[in-house]
Amino acid sequence: MPDSKADIAMLEAARAAGPPTDPATAQRINCTPENIEQGLARLVLSLVELLRQVLERQAIRRMEGGSLEEEQVEKMGEALMVLEAKIHELAANFGLTPADLNIDLGPLGHLLEK
């Protein structure tokens, strides 16, 4: 809720200006059912891929540290490979490539290491 006349004036000016004309901003706000579904799938799969990579690095550290038995290493490696394949399969179902999952975070770089 606006607190002052200045806030109200600013909101009215923004409303009168209409939708943003910057192509980058307009693209981000373009909400159609297809865009929303694909965008949500991209976000969720990107986060799952990030977690998979973190788990993989942790497994490698534990393996190199000698805290895992050979059988545990095999099971973990298998599980991570199956998870990676499933992520790629789901991405393909939504028309996404693995590169699409590497979200650009602007000045921070990209979300995923590849």
C-alpha positions as CSV (number, residue, x, y, z in Angstrom):
1,M,0.0,0.0,0.0
2,P,1.5,3.4,-1.0
3,D,2.5,5.5,2.0
4,S,2.7,9.0,0.5
5,K,1.5,11.2,-2.4
6,A,4.9,10.6,-4.0
7,D,4.4,6.9,-4.0
8,I,1.0,7.2,-5.5
9,A,2.3,9.5,-8.2
10,M,5.1,7.1,-9.0
11,L,2.7,4.2,-9.3
12,E,0.4,6.2,-11.5
13,A,3.3,7.2,-13.7
14,A,4.4,3.6,-14.1
15,R,0.8,2.6,-14.9
16,A,0.5,5.3,-17.5
17,A,3.9,4.3,-19.1
18,G,2.5,0.9,-20.0
19,P,4.4,-2.3,-20.3
20,P,8.2,-2.2,-20.4
21,T,9.7,-1.6,-23.8
22,D,13.2,-3.1,-23.1
23,P,13.3,-6.4,-25.1
24,A,15.1,-8.3,-22.3
25,T,12.6,-7.3,-19.7
26,A,9.6,-7.9,-22.0
27,Q,11.0,-11.4,-22.7
28,R,11.2,-12.2,-19.0
29,I,7.7,-11.1,-18.4
30,N,6.0,-12.8,-21.4
31,C,3.8,-15.2,-19.5
32,T,2.0,-17.9,-21.6
33,P,1.1,-21.3,-20.3
34,E,3.8,-22.9,-22.4
35,N,6.5,-20.3,-21.3
36,I,5.5,-20.8,-17.6
37,E,5.7,-24.6,-17.9
38,Q,9.0,-24.6,-19.7
39,G,10.4,-21.9,-17.4
40,L,9.4,-23.8,-14.3
41,A,10.8,-27.0,-15.6
42,R,14.1,-25.2,-16.5
43,L,14.3,-23.8,-12.9
44,V,13.5,-27.1,-11.2
45,L,15.8,-29.2,-13.4
46,S,18.6,-26.6,-13.0
47,L,18.4,-26.9,-9.2
48,V,18.3,-30.7,-9.3
49,E,21.3,-30.7,-11.6
50,L,23.1,-28.3,-9.2
51,L,22.4,-30.7,-6.3
52,R,23.5,-33.7,-8.3
53,Q,26.8,-32.0,-9.0
54,V,27.3,-31.1,-5.4
55,L,26.6,-34.7,-4.4
56,E,29.0,-35.9,-7.0
57,R,31.8,-33.7,-5.7
58,Q,31.1,-34.8,-2.1
59,A,31.2,-38.4,-3.2
60,I,34.5,-37.9,-4.9
61,R,35.9,-36.2,-1.8
62,R,34.7,-39.1,0.4
63,M,36.1,-41.6,-2.0
64,E,39.5,-39.9,-2.2
65,G,39.5,-39.6,1.6
66,G,39.0,-43.4,1.9
67,S,35.8,-43.2,3.9
68,L,33.8,-45.3,1.5
69,E,34.0,-49.0,0.7
70,E,34.2,-50.2,-2.9
71,E,30.6,-51.3,-2.9
72,Q,29.4,-47.9,-1.6
73,V,31.4,-46.1,-4.4
74,E,29.8,-48.3,-7.0
75,K,26.3,-47.7,-5.7
76,M,26.8,-44.0,-5.5
77,G,28.3,-43.8,-8.9
78,E,25.4,-45.7,-10.4
79,A,22.8,-43.6,-8.6
80,L,24.4,-40.4,-9.8
81,M,24.6,-41.7,-13.4
82,V,20.9,-42.7,-13.3
83,L,20.0,-39.3,-11.9
84,E,21.9,-37.4,-14.6
85,A,20.2,-39.5,-17.3
86,K,16.8,-38.8,-15.8
87,I,17.6,-35.0,-15.7
88,H,18.5,-35.1,-19.4
89,E,15.4,-37.1,-20.2
90,L,13.1,-34.7,-18.4
91,A,14.9,-31.7,-20.0
92,A,14.3,-33.2,-23.5
93,N,10.6,-33.8,-22.7
94,F,10.3,-30.0,-22.1
95,G,12.3,-29.1,-25.1
96,L,15.4,-28.1,-23.1
97,T,19.0,-29.0,-23.7
98,P,21.6,-29.5,-20.9
99,A,23.0,-26.1,-21.8
100,D,19.6,-24.5,-21.1
101,L,19.9,-25.7,-17.5
102,N,23.0,-23.6,-16.9
103,I,21.2,-20.4,-15.9
104,D,23.0,-17.2,-16.4
105,L,23.3,-15.4,-13.1
106,G,24.5,-12.1,-14.6
107,P,27.7,-10.8,-12.9
108,L,27.9,-14.0,-10.8
109,G,28.4,-16.1,-13.9
110,H,26.5,-19.3,-14.6
111,L,24.8,-21.6,-12.1
112,L,26.5,-24.9,-13.1
113,E,30.0,-26.0,-13.7
114,K,30.5,-28.1,-16.8
